[in-house]
């Protein structure tokens, strides 16, 4: 009996040891038409191999046996793959000495899509896992990544500030503490990275930046980039990817900017942090932000080699759609198209501040500071028909458009407070709203469809708050994403002379033939801006308010009791002293509306709708929306529908071409 009992106990003990093995963490990277890298990380020394095939649960190929060393990333390449094909794979693993293998769940990936194919990719804004409770919650982050994984994206992108080493106390900074920042993300990013290859964009808080190099291997920049390249399999220039060919001492190839083509789209990531000789944004060790970043923002640069590579990449690509990704315009400041005219991005200097908050000056300093560049970065994107420029940094979702290029600012994926950060920096936009979630992009031959997908925990769901709901969506077709580009504009003489002709020359290019070009000009001085509609609300307080007694006539619509009133001394700015107040209502926007009684003259080349809102006492799915009707029905242009409270905030909506009448 004792012998039998001891045998049973030995069997159980062996079973417990095997069951205790943690499933290795797997993250895919740098897919091509015939290969993909799998970055494996385990907490225990393991003997492993991968098996894979084109049918679920049927694995006809396998890799050689590879030993995983505990807590050390190991990269394995799956090769001889077929292009434009979905594959299924799993990892077989065991302890050395065990006779049988354990297996991970089955995962999947897709090789490079062929032109004409439809596919999806997803992208998140700054995750900031070090900002617990203020901008990050582990449950929210996991939920966002798992929700995105359901979309089965061909790949998943992060926009930077995911490995913030500058929050490590300076007396604790070391190679190991920096590595910990990169290991910290593996359990999260592995939730989607096991079936969607990851592409990383460098952010300011990573401190993977040239200004920190000191000629030794003992510095944060070396530690950060080495950890990044070890724990995540990022692209290096080869026959499939192009990118940074510069070799940095103690690191090797940086893999910080790169480009590739997938289906009908070109993908380009850029990075100013490894090209700037000065600190681009926050100084390492200056937690309070009191130190000087740099004295001249012209010193912040993507560098001559990167610009020439970007120019060549965009010009030589025949892709129908072109996407450019960076942590932020210039890598610093706040705003999107609001910064697009500044420094090397747009060519102009900024007076009164080192950021975007000073008074714009009229001096075009680009030729002085970038003599080897053909044009600023924004103009380069315009002339090469870039479809969308994606950025993060500002922790808010914003869609804007400038000169035919769409700018999308990405929201936080794990903000438990659903905050509306840095809204004041965005004064010109089509749509903006608060956190949290991710952006899903569907690419097809006919169009690009962009969705802002909101994510909520089960305990937070309710009317108007469903996990995976689309908060905002827009599409771009080939025609409206690739407008004709006008570049190299010159006048001769530079200063017109009365009574003498002035010659104006320009290069006009388009994806199709340009049949004719018309020059329109005016001799009557600068353009005129007219205020065609001004409402400062009522002259007297009234409750309930039915639409009368204001500068303009209004139609008031409501269900149940009238929720609108005019309150004395509650207006914003000049004009009448009363302000419109709304309280109550229902979850249906159409139940509580005020509408202009007459149409507004929208003739002109451009137009802006500006209004101010103060929100107090809102919870969950309460809020407001501003809609326009240009003849095809009302469409929401600006909204806050997630219970966001704030003091007076001015909103500016730039009318789209479809909102305007034929130019006057």
N, C-alpha and C positions, 0 to 999 in steps of 0.2 A: 504493500500500500504506500509506503513511503517513497519507493522508487517511482511508482506511477504518479504520485502527488508531485514529486520533484520535477518530473518530466512535464507535467501540466503547467506548473509554475514557470518553468524555463520557457515554454512556448508562449505563455502570456507576456512574460517580460520582453521577449523578442518582438512580439506584436506591438507592445506599447512603444518601444524604441522606434520602430518603423513608422507608426502612426504619428509620432511626434515630429517627423521631418516637416519643416515648413516648405510650402510650395515655392520654388525659386521665382524671383521677380523677373519678368521678361519685358523688355522694351524694344520695339522695332525702330530701325533707322535707315536712312539713305536708300530707299528703294530705287531700282532702275527697271529696265525692261527685262533683265535676266537675273538679277541678284537682289538680295535684301540682307541687312545685318540684323542679328538678334543680340542684344546686350543682356546677358544673364547675370544675376546677382543672387547669391545664396548666403544664408547665415551659417552653413555647415559645409565642410569639404564634401564634395559630391562627385560621383562619376556619372557622366551624362552623354546623351546624344539626341539630336533632333530627328524626327521623321515627318515627312510632308508629302502632299499630293494634291491633285486638282479635284478630288471628290471627298466629301466629308466622311471621316472615319476610314478612308482608304488611303494608305500612305505607301507610295511606291519608291520613295527616295529617302535616304537618311544620311546624316553627316557622320564623320568619324567620331569616335569616343573622345570626349574632352573632359578634363578634370577641372571642376570649379573649386577655387580656393575661397574659403570662408571670407565674406565681406570684401571680396575683390571682384570688380566687374570683369567679365570675360565676354569677348565679342566673337560670335560665330557667324559665318556667312553661309546663307543658303543660295546655291548657285544652279546653273543650267535650268533656269526657270523660263517659261514661255511668256512672251509679251502679252499685255492686255488680258490677263488670266487671273481668276481668283484661286488662291491656294489655301489649304487647311494644314495646320501643323500642330504638333505638341512636343513636349520635352519628356524624355524618359530619364529618370534619375534614381540614384541609389547611393548608399554609403559604400565605401570601399570594403570589400569582404562580404557584402550581402549577395545573395544568389539571384534575387529578382528585383526588377525595377518598379518604381512607382511612376505614375504619369500625371502630368498637368492636365487641366481641361483642354479641349481643342480650341485653338485660336485660328484666326484667318487674316489674310491680307490680299492686296491686289497689286499686280505689277503695272508698269506704265501703261496708261490708257492710249489708245490709238486716236488720231484726229477723227472728229465726228462723234466720239463717245461722250456720253453724259456721266458725270461723277459728282461726288460731294466731298468737300473738305470743311473742317471746323477749326475755329481759332478762338482763343481766350485772351482776355486782357491780363493785367498784372494780378498775380495771385497773392503775393505778399504773405506767406505763411507765418512770418515773424510778427505780424500785426494782429495778434489773436484778439478777437471780440470787436476790435474797431474796424477791421477790414477783412478779417479771415475767420472762418469757422470750419473745422475739419469735416463735420457732417455735411455742411453746405458744399464744400469743395468736392467731396466724394460723390455727392448727389449730382453735381454739375457734370463731372467727368463720366459718370455712368449714364446720365441722360444723353450726353453727346455720343457715347459709344453705341447707343441704340440706332443712331443715324447711319452707322456703318461707313464713316468717312474713309476715303482713301488715305488720308493722313490728317494729323492734328498738329496745330501750330500754337506756340506760346509767344507772346510779344515782348517778354522781358520783365525784370523785377520779380523773378520766381526763386532766385537764390541770393537773397540779400545779405551778403557777407558784411556790409558796413554796419549792421546792427550787432555784430559780435563785439563785446568790449575790447578795446585796444590791447589791454593786458592779457587777453585770452586768444588773440589772433595767432593762428598757426596753420600749417598745412592741414592738420587733422580737423581742426574746427571748421575750416573752409570746406573740406570734403564733406563734413556732416551736413552742411547746407544742401549739397547735391544729393546725398543719400536720403535726406528728409523728404524729398519730392518723389522718390522712386515708388513707394506704396501708392501714392495718389496717381501719378502719371502712368503707372503700370496698369491702372484700371482701364485706360483706353489705349495706352501704348502697346499692349500685347497684341492688338489687332489693327492699330492705326499708327504707322510710322510717325515719329515725332520730329518736328523741325523747330529749333530754338532760335529766338532773336535776342541779342544782347541788350540788357537794360542798364540804366545808370547805377542802380543799387547792387548790381553784381560786382562792381569795381574790377571787372576785367577790362583794364584800360591802360593805355600806353603811358600816361603821366606817372604811373606808380612804378614803372620799371627802373631798377637801380643798378643794372649790370650783374646782379647776382640771382641765384635761384630762390633766395629767401625773401620773397615779397608777395603781396596779396595778388597782384595781377597774374603772376606765374601760377600760384596755387589755384586761383579761380579758374583760369582757362584750362589748365591741366586736368582739374577735376571735371570740368564741363565736358571735355573731349574724351575722358575715360568712362564716365558713367552714362553718357548719351552719345550715340553713334551719329555724329553730324557729318555732312558731306565735305569732301576735299576735291579739288579739281581733278577730273579724270575725263574719260570719253563721254560721260553722261552729264556730269555737273561741271560748271565753270565757277570760278571764285578767286579767293585770295591765294596767290602763289608765294607770298612772302613767308620766309621761314624765320621765326623769332627764337632767339637763343633760350634754351631751357624749356621751350614749349614745342617747337616744330611748326607745322602748318596751323594757323589759328582757327580755320574753319568758321570764321566770324561773319563772312558774307559770301553768298553763293547764289546760283540760279539754276533752274532746270525747267524743262517743258513737260507738261502732262496733258494729254488730250489736245484741246485747242487753246490751252492757256500757258503763258509764261509766268513763272514765279521767281521773284527776285527779292532777296533780303539784303539790307544794307546796314552799316554800323559806323557811327562816328567816333566811338569810344577808343578803338584801337588805332585810329588815325590822327587823333588830336594830341598835340604836345602838351596841352593844358587840361585841367579838370573840366569836363563838359558840364557837369551838374553839381552833385553833392560831393564835398571833399571827405575822403575817408578820415574818420576820427572826429569830424566836426558834427556831432549829433544834433547840436542846436541850430546848425545852419548859419552861424555867425561869421564864419571865415569867408575870405574872398575866393570866389571860384576862378575868376580870371578877369583881366582888365578890359579885354576886347573880345567880343563874341565872334569876330572874324577869325580869331585863333581856333575856334571850334570848327572842325572840318572833317569831311569824309576823305580828304586827301586826293592828290592828283591821280595816283594809280587806281584807286577805287572809282573815282569819277570817270576816268577813261574806260575802265571795264564796264561800268554801268551804261555809259553812252554806247559802247560797242554792242553790249548785250541787247539793249532796247532797239537799236537801229537794225541789227542783223536778224532779229526775231521776226518770223512771219506768222506768229501765233495770232489768232483772232482776238484773244483777250490777254491783257498784261496786268499782273498784280505786283505791286511793290510793297514791301513790309519793312518797317523800322520801328524802333521803340517810340520815337517821337520826331516830329519835325525839328531838325537841328539837334536832337537828343536832349533838349532842355526847354524850359519855358512852359507856358500853358496855352492851349488853343490848337486849332487845326489850320483851316484856311486863313485864320487871323494872323498866323505867323508865316504864311507862305510867301510873302513878299520880302521877308527879312534875310539879310546876310547871304550866305551862299545858296540858300534855298530859293530866294527871289531877287537878290541883288541889291537891296536897299539897306541902309543902316538904320538904327533906332536910336533916337536921342532921349535922354532923361532916365535911362535905365539900361541895365545889361540884359534885361529880358524883353518881353513883348508888351510891357505896360507903359512905355514912354511914348512921346509924340513922334510920329513918323516924320522923317525928314525927306526932302525931295531929291537929295543927292544920290545918284546911282553910282555906288562905289564898287560894283562888281568887277569892272575891268582892272581896277587898281589892286584888288585883293586876290583875284583869281585870274591872272593873265593867261594861264594855259587852258582855261576852260572855255568851251564854245558858248555856253549859256548856263544860267543857274539851274538848279535841280528841278524846280517846278516847271520851268519852261522846257526842260529836257523831257519831262513826263508828258507835257502837253503836245510837243512836236512828235512824240512817238506813240501817241494815242493810248497812254496808260489808262486802264479801265478804272481801277480802284487803288488808292494808296491807303494801307491799313496802318494804324498806330495805336499805342496804348498810353501809359504814363499818367493820364488825367482821370482815370477811374470813373468813366461816364460813357454812355453810348451816345454818339453824335454822328449824324450823316450831314455832310456838307458837299458843296460842289464849287469848283473854281476853274474857269476856262475849259470846261468839259471833263475835268478829272474829278472823280468822286473821292472824297476823303471820308474814311470811316474810323472813328475813335472807339476803342473796344472797352466794354465794361468789366468790372471785377467779376470773377467767377464765384467768389465765396464770401461776399460781404453780407453778414447776417443782419445788418441794419438797413439794407437796400438804400444806401445813401446816394445823394446827388452831389458828387464832389465837383469842384472847379467849374460849375455851371456859368459863372460870370465871365469866364475866359472865352466862352463861345457866344459871340454876338451875331454871327452870320451863319445860319444853319438851316437845313430843311427839316430836321427832326432831332430832338435830344430828349433823353430820359435817364432814369436812375439805374443802379445796379439791382439785381445780380443776374448772371447767366452767361451765355456764350453766343457766338455768331456762327451760323451755318450758311455755307455758300454752295449752291447747286449750279454747276456749269454744264450747259448744253450747247449744241450747235446754234440754237436760235437766240439764247439769252443767258444772262447771269442773274440768278435770284438770290438775294441776301435776306436772311431772316435773323432777327434778334430773338433768341429763344430764352425765355425766362425760366428760372429754376427755383422751386420752393420745396421745402421739406414737407412731409405729409401733415405735420401739425400746423403748418402755415397755409395750407390750401383752403380755398373757399370760393365764393362767388367772385369771378374775375381774377382769381389767383390759382392757376392750375399748373403743376409742374410740366414743363415741356411746351407751354403755350407760346405762340408767336406774338410778341409784343408789337413788333413793327417789321414790315417787309417791303422790299422794293426790287424792281427788276431793271436791268440794263440790257438793251439789245445791241447788236453790232453797230447799228446806225447812231444811237445816242451815246454810246460809250466811246466812239471814235470820231469826234468832230474834226473838220479840217483844221490843220495847224498853220498858224501864221507866224513865221520867225524871220530873223535877220532883217528887221525893218530898219531902213536908213533913209535919211533926208539929205538932199544936196541942193543948195548949201545948208549947213546945219541950222543956221538962223535965217529965216526967210527975209528977203529984201523986197521992199515995196516996188512994184512995177516989174519985177523979174520972176520968171517961173521957178517953182520949187519941185524937184523931182523926188518922188517917194517910191522906193523899191522894196519888195518883200518876197519871201519864199513861201508859197502856199502849197501844202502837200495834203494828200488824203489817201485813204485806202483804195479809192476808186479814182478814175481820171477827173481832173479839174477842167470843166468845160469853159468857165469864164470866171473872172474876178472883177468885182466892182468896188471902186474906192469911193467912200462917202466921206464928205468933209463939210465943215461949217466955217464960215468967216465971221460968224456973229459972236465969237467969244466962247467961253466954257459952256458946257451943258447946263440945263436948268433943272433943278429939283423942285417939284411942287408938292405941297401937302394937299391931297385931294379929299381926305377924310380925317376929321379930328373930333374925338369925343372925350370930353372931360367930365362926363356924367352930369347929374342933376344940379339945378340951382337951389332946390329945397329938399330937405329930408322927407321921405315918404315910405310908408310901410302899409300894405304891400305895394310894390312898384309895378306898374302895368305898361311901361315903355314910353311914357311921355315926360315932358319937362327937362329934356336933355338937349345937347347940341344937335343931335341927330334923332331921327325917329326909329324906334325899335319895335319889334314884335316879340312879345313874351309868351312862351309856351310852357305849360307845366301840367302835371298830373296830381290831383289832390289839392292841397292848399298851396298858395303862391309862396315859393321860398325866397323870392327876390325882394330887396329893399334898397333904398338909398339912405346912407348914414352920413350925418354931418361930420365935417372935419376928418374924413376918412379917405380922401383922394390922394393920389400920388402925383407929384409935379404941380404945374400951374393949372390955371383954368378954374372951373367950378370946384367948390370945396367938398361936395358930397362924393361919396364913393359907392359903387355897386357892391352889395353884400349878398352872399348866397349861403343858406344854411338848410340842411335837410336834404330832401330829394330822395331818389331811388337809385338802384344799381344800373338803371338804364339811362344812358346819356340823353336819349331823345325825350325823356320825361321832363327835363328841366333845361330849357334853352332860351337864349335871347338871340334874335336874328335881326340884322339890319333890314329896315322896312324897304329900302331901295337899294339898287346896285351901286357899286363904287367904280368910278372911272379908273380902269387899269391900263390906260394907254401909255406907252412909253417903252424905253429899252430895258428898264429894270424897275423894281419896286420893292419896298420893304413894309411889312406890317409889324408895328411895335406896340407892345402893351405891357402892363405891370400887374403882378399878382402877389398878394400876401396870403399865405395859407397857414391856418392855425386850427389845432384840434382835430386834424384829419387822422384817420386810422385805416389800416388794411387797404381795401380796394377803393377808397374814396379819392376824389380829385376832380379834374376838369379837362376839357379838350377845346382847342380852337380849330374850327373847320372852315374851309373855303369851298365855294361852288363857282367854278369857271364855266359852267354850262352843261356839265355832265353829272351833276349831283355833288352833294357835300362830301368832302374828304378830310379826314383829320390831318392837320399839318403839325401841330404842337400839342402836347398833352402831358399831364402828370396824373396818373391813375393808380398810384400805389401808396397813398397816404403820406406823401412827402410834405413836411411842414417847414416853412421858412419865412423870413421877413420879406419886405418888398423886393421883388426880383423882376428885372426888365427882360422881356423875351423879344427877340428880333427874328422874324421869318422873312427870308429873301424869296420873292416870288419866282417860281419856275417859269420857263418859257411858255408852258401851257396855261399858266395863270394869267399871262399878259394878253391884252388885245394886240392887234396889229400896231407896231410902233408908230407913235404919232409923228 
